[in-house]
């Protein structure tokens, strides 16, 4: 009995400190399981119910004026559809800041958060980022809430015990256990090589998105966000966004930012393959090869050149562009980072400024009006900020479509299309688009660049 009491005391102390985690060593510890840490952490994990209104599709039959005369124009108008989203979230502060996934709440028009003791709060997204798949919510009229402390996710090690807490399939709060299976996973979960994840085999299923991945001390390691599956269910390969990135999102939300500001490298890079390493005379394939630099890149200003190999950011090893972006994002805009690079056989350290993507030249965002043939079309002049926001290549210049609008979308234009010419007239500024689409004649041809390909959009007016 005394031994059980001592074990309980040790577990309780561990939950309030960053003591070294260990595998249970006694029958008492094994029998107790994870009950104390779950009891401590579970109240800070919430269920999220989000309502999303999506534009429906109108009936193309009734878009014909002939049928509109008989049935009225209301039949042709698209009707909105209401879609309900279910997910999880984690309370980060006593005054009601909650983290979840952007894909759960990012487009929601109404958000309801329910705690484990069945209290309900309405909430608003105060900061969200689709690329990182993180959203910070603020609960209305919340105070003295239980919350989870954020652990330094750089100290997490493969093989550590981990617990996933969330609301899978809407069955209610559920806890699953496993270990940390891998670190610095990039691209696997999202398919776009921009993510940076902690991998776990703790069961994660639909509805767990936005829930907590915690260690045996009850500290937050990461936010569960995705699974690798063919069936739609858990196969033991789940991914969580590291707590260090969540901490930077929380800091910016508390500072009043309404969009996430990530440092801009102005660099394109590729991971070091065995072939590239051999061509550079390296024994071990390590680091990120600089393949392109924007003229305004802070890396270029610090002296980096195409062909340099970046191996570390602030002392942490990097092996992909996503890892570099993660390390810089965690450091935050306004400070600096130290890059370790290889140039031939020379290894050196270079300090770079962490800056926002410059708005140079001005983007001059423009929305076309009813005087043009494509009202609602939105275009912008390409600059570093637009390149970063739209995911364009560094060398891209000209004018990009930021929203095709109703008519532009029907014509075949897409977000991210770079408009090269309209009816043979070269386009260099949004004003050129306005002029070209004002009384263009009976035929219209837009030549655009789309994903590295040249596309012509042609139709009669």
RAWO-V877259 format. One record per residue. RES is the residue in one letter. PHI is phi in degrees with one decimal (NA if undefined). OMEGA is omega in whole degrees, -180 to 180 (999 if undefined). Layout:
res: (RES/RES)
phi: (PHI/PHI)
omega: (OMEGA/OMEGA)
//
This chain:
res: (X/X/X/X/X/X/X/X/X/X/X/X/X/X/X/X/X/X/X/X/X/X/X/X/X/X/X/X/X/X/X/X/X/X/X/X/X/X/X/X/X/X/X/X/X/X/X/X/X/X/X/X/X/X/X/X/X/X/X/X/X/X/X/X/X/X/X/X/X/X/X/X/X/X/X/X/X/X/X/X/X/X/X/X/X/X/X/X/X/X/X/X/X/X/X/X/X/X/X/X/X/X/X/X/X/X/X/X/X/X/X/X/X/X/X/X/X/X/X/X/X/X/X/X/X/X/X/X/X/X/X/X/X/X/X/X/X/X/X/X/X/X/X/X/X/X/X/X/X/X/X/X/X/X/X/X/X/X/X/X/X/X/X/X/X/X/X/X/X/X/X/X/X/X/X/X/X/X/X/X/X/X/X/X/X/X/X/X/X/X/X/X/X/X/X/X/X/X/X/X/X/X/X/X/X/X/X/X/X/X/X/X/X/X/X/X/X/X/X/X/X/X/X/X/X/X/X/X/X/X/X/X/X/X/X/X/X/X/X/X/X/X/X/X/X/X/X/X/X/X/X/X/X/X/X/X/X/X/X/X/X/X/X/X/X/X/X/X/X/X/X/X/X/X/X/X/X/X/X/X/X/X/X/X/X/X/X/X/X/X/X/X/X/X/X/X/X/X/X/X/X/X/X/X/X/X/X/X/X/X/X/X/X/X/X/X/X/X/X/X/X/X/X/X/X/X/X/X/X/X/X/X/X/X/X/X/X/X/X/X/X/X/X/X/X/X/X/X/X/X/X/X/X/X/X/X/X/X/X/X/X/X/X/X/X/X/X/X/X/X/X/X/X/X/X/X/X/X/X/X/X/X/X/X/X/X/X/X/X/X/X/X/X/X/X/X/X/X/X/X/X/X/X/X/X/X/X/X/X/X/X/X/X/X/X/X/X/X/X/X/X/X/X/X/X/X/X/X/X/X/X/X/X/X/X/X/X/X/X/X/X/X/X/X/X/X/X/X/X/X/X/X/X/X/X/X/X/X/X/X/X)
phi: (NA/-63.4/-63.6/-62.1/-62.5/-63.6/-62.4/-61.6/-63.9/-63.1/-64.4/-64.7/-64.4/-63.5/-70.3/-109.1/-142.7/-102.4/-66.5/-65.4/-76.3/-150.7/-74.9/-53.4/-116.4/-132.5/-63.2/-63.7/-65.9/-65.4/-64.5/-69.0/61.5/-99.8/-54.1/-63.3/-71.1/-66.4/-59.6/-75.7/-88.8/-56.4/-61.2/-89.4/-103.1/-119.4/-93.5/-122.3/-118.2/-119.8/-107.8/-120.1/-100.1/-111.2/-71.4/-84.1/-95.5/-75.4/-78.8/-62.7/-61.8/-83.6/-77.8/-73.9/-55.3/-59.1/-75.9/-64.5/-64.4/-87.3/-107.2/91.7/-75.2/-62.5/-67.6/-83.3/-78.6/-66.0/-104.2/-64.8/-113.9/-96.7/-119.8/-97.8/-117.0/-119.0/-160.1/-127.8/-153.6/-130.2/-75.6/-104.4/-139.8/-65.9/-94.2/102.6/-84.0/-128.1/-106.5/-148.6/-90.6/-62.0/-69.5/-88.0/-125.4/-59.7/-108.7/-73.3/-98.1/-149.2/-127.8/-123.7/-114.5/-120.5/-87.5/-66.5/-93.2/71.7/-75.2/-118.6/-133.6/-85.7/-145.0/-129.7/-77.7/-99.1/-157.8/-143.8/-145.4/-65.0/-63.6/-81.0/60.2/-123.7/-135.1/-105.3/-103.4/-125.8/-78.6/-77.5/54.3/-106.4/-157.1/53.4/-87.5/-70.3/-145.3/-102.1/-71.6/-89.0/-88.4/-68.8/-69.2/-70.7/-92.5/-70.7/-124.1/-62.5/102.5/-65.6/-70.7/-145.9/-123.4/-106.7/-121.8/-171.8/-125.2/-67.1/57.3/72.5/-79.0/118.2/-59.0/-134.4/-116.7/-127.4/-118.8/-177.1/-131.0/-77.6/-92.5/-168.9/-128.2/56.1/-78.6/-129.6/82.4/-60.3/-80.3/-104.0/81.1/-115.0/61.2/-103.8/-81.5/-145.6/-131.1/-93.9/-100.8/-140.9/-101.3/-62.8/-59.0/-125.6/-131.1/-52.3/103.6/-76.2/-54.6/90.7/-79.5/-96.5/-112.5/-120.0/-95.5/-75.0/-92.8/85.4/-89.2/-79.3/-88.8/-168.8/-109.8/-62.3/-134.8/-158.7/-131.4/-103.1/-153.1/-105.5/-101.2/97.7/-106.6/-72.4/-111.1/82.4/-125.8/-117.7/-129.5/-129.0/-77.0/-59.4/-62.5/-63.9/-72.2/-58.8/-61.3/-69.8/-61.8/-62.5/-59.9/-69.3/-64.2/-68.4/-81.7/98.2/-66.7/-102.9/-145.5/-76.9/-106.7/-110.0/-58.1/-104.6/-88.5/62.4/-133.9/-110.7/-145.0/-139.8/-69.0/-81.7/-89.2/-62.6/-65.9/-66.0/-59.6/-65.3/-66.7/-93.5/77.6/-94.8/-77.6/-112.5/-67.6/-148.0/100.2/-122.4/-86.3/-75.0/-103.5/-160.7/-134.9/-73.8/-55.9/-98.8/-61.8/-65.7/-68.8/-63.2/-64.3/-82.7/108.6/-71.3/-131.3/-58.9/103.3/-66.0/-117.3/-90.2/-104.4/-143.1/-122.9/52.6/85.4/-99.1/-64.8/-129.8/-132.5/-157.7/-58.2/-63.9/-66.5/-61.0/-63.2/-61.3/-61.6/-71.0/-64.9/-65.3/-67.6/88.3/-68.5/107.9/-102.9/-148.0/-132.9/-106.5/-99.8/-98.9/-133.5/-111.6/-132.0/69.2/-100.0/-95.6/-108.4/-145.4/-113.5/-130.5/-92.4/-121.2/-82.1/-95.8/-120.7/-74.6/-62.2/-66.8/-93.9/-128.7/-72.3/-57.2/-72.6/48.9/-54.3/-134.9/-111.9/-71.8/-101.7/-72.9/-78.3/-105.0/-85.2/-132.6/-61.6/95.2/-67.1/-113.2/-134.2/-146.9/-77.3/-78.4/-140.2/-55.3/-64.4/-67.9/-58.3/-65.8/-69.7/-96.1/70.4/-85.4/-71.4/-61.4/-84.8/-69.4/-133.6/105.3/-127.2/-119.9/-81.2/-95.5/-160.3/-70.9/70.4/-65.1/-80.0/-64.5/-64.8/-66.3/-80.5/108.4/-74.9/-132.9/-60.3/97.7/-65.6/-97.8/-83.1/-89.5/-156.3/-129.3/52.1/84.3/-93.6/-64.2/-113.1/-123.4/-146.9/-53.4/-63.4/-65.7/-66.5/-58.8/-64.9/-70.2/-97.4/-98.2/54.0/-80.8/101.8/-83.7/-120.0/-136.5/-133.2/-111.3/-100.6/-128.4/-103.4/-135.8/59.6/87.4/-112.3/-92.4/-128.1/-110.2/-106.4/-125.8/-166.5/-98.4/-97.5)
omega: (179/-179/177/-180/179/179/178/179/179/179/180/178/-179/-178/-180/179/178/179/180/179/-178/176/178/-175/-178/178/180/180/179/-180/-179/178/-177/-174/-178/-178/177/179/-180/-171/-172/-179/-180/178/-171/172/-179/177/-175/177/-179/178/180/179/179/178/176/178/-177/179/-176/174/176/-179/-180/-179/178/179/-178/-171/-179/-176/-179/-179/-176/-175/178/-180/-178/176/178/180/179/-180/-179/179/-178/177/-179/177/-177/-179/-178/-178/166/171/-176/176/174/177/177/-177/176/-171/-171/-178/-174/174/178/-177/177/-178/-178/180/-178/177/172/171/-179/179/167/-174/176/174/180/179/180/179/-176/-177/179/-178/178/173/175/179/172/180/180/174/179/177/177/-180/172/-179/-179/173/180/177/173/-174/175/-180/179/-178/176/-179/177/173/-179/177/174/-179/180/-176/-176/177/179/-178/-176/-176/-175/179/174/-175/178/178/170/-173/-178/180/175/176/-179/173/-173/-174/-174/180/-179/176/179/-178/179/-166/165/180/179/174/171/-173/176/-178/176/-174/174/-177/-179/-180/-172/164/-174/175/-176/172/-179/179/-177/177/-177/180/-179/-173/-174/174/173/-171/172/-174/-175/178/-177/174/180/176/-179/-176/180/176/-176/-177/-179/177/176/-180/179/175/179/180/-179/178/179/177/177/177/176/172/-176/-179/-179/178/-177/179/-176/-175/167/-177/176/-178/-176/175/179/-180/180/179/180/-180/179/179/-180/180/-178/175/-177/173/-179/-180/177/-177/179/178/175/180/-179/-177/175/176/177/179/179/175/179/-180/175/-177/175/179/177/-177/-178/170/-177/176/179/-178/176/-179/177/176/179/177/177/-180/179/-178/180/179/179/179/174/179/176/180/179/176/178/178/171/-175/175/175/-171/178/-177/175/180/178/-178/177/179/176/178/-173/171/176/-175/173/-178/-6/179/-177/178/179/-174/174/-179/-177/-176/176/180/-179/178/178/-179/177/179/180/180/174/-174/173/-178/179/179/177/-179/-177/-175/-180/180/177/-172/-175/-176/175/177/-174/-177/175/178/175/-178/-177/-176/-175/177/178/178/-179/178/178/-180/174/180/176/176/-175/-179/-180/175/-176/176/-179/-179/-178/-180/-175/177/178/178/178/179/-178/-177/-178/173/-178/-177/-176/-174/-179/-178/176/177/176/-175/172/-176/179/180/179/175/-177/175/176/-175/174/178/-179/999)
//
